[in-house]
Amino acid sequence: MIVYGIKNCNTVKSAIVWLNNNNIEFEFHDYKKSGITATKLSAWCKQVGWELLVNKRGTTWRQLETAAQKKISNEKSAIALMVVKTSVIKRPLIEKNGKVVRLGFDEDEYKKVFK
């Protein structure tokens, strides 16, 4: 299992603490250090949709100019943005065997998915 995110993100920190406390093994992929490929983002878009992957509630999205936000209107434009501004990707994203098993952190959902 791979947890994708940014190490200093509070939501990612909460997810990692929960996984560790529940003895669930995982690797951590830090977008800031390792980036993310358009191919991987495309695979995730096919599973959960680009609209869920782009975190429009986060600081990175809100800091974009309105004109730039309006250009993100389809999968191709969303992937182009996410490759360059990885902080705009909703976090954490947890993947197992190439399948997205969880997006974001919700303790009740984690209990259902990982127990």
Secondary structure as GFF3:
##gff-version 3
##sequence-region A 1 115
A	DSSP	beta_strand	2	5	.	.	.	ID=ss1
A	DSSP	alpha_helix	10	21	.	.	.	ID=ss2
A	DSSP	beta_strand	27	30	.	.	.	ID=ss3
A	DSSP	alpha_helix	31	34	.	.	.	ID=ss4
A	DSSP	alpha_helix	38	48	.	.	.	ID=ss5
A	DSSP	alpha_helix	50	53	.	.	.	ID=ss6
A	DSSP	alpha_helix	59	63	.	.	.	ID=ss7
A	DSSP	alpha_helix	66	71	.	.	.	ID=ss8
A	DSSP	alpha_helix	75	84	.	.	.	ID=ss9
A	DSSP	three_ten_helix	86	88	.	.	.	ID=ss10
A	DSSP	beta_strand	93	96	.	.	.	ID=ss11
A	DSSP	beta_strand	99	103	.	.	.	ID=ss12
A	DSSP	alpha_helix	107	114	.	.	.	ID=ss13
###
